[in-house]
Amino acid sequence: MKNLIKVERARNNLSQASLAEKVNVTRQTIHAIEKGRFVPSTMLALKISVVLNIKVDELFELEESDWE
């Protein structure tokens, strides 16, 4: 799953650590999501989108391989 977390974090002047703190996860979790190594739960995706002030469907994008 593609995502724009890194881009939106930069727009909001947030580090991985500060975003992680706001959504109550580790910095490593944010890093893994940004790199596409971890797919967040619905609740976490919604929390991230609220903190970054962007709609969840604009922040995350399904790829063709996600349907398999």
Order of alpha helices (4+ residues) and beta strands (2+ residues): beta-alpha-alpha-alpha-alpha-alpha-beta
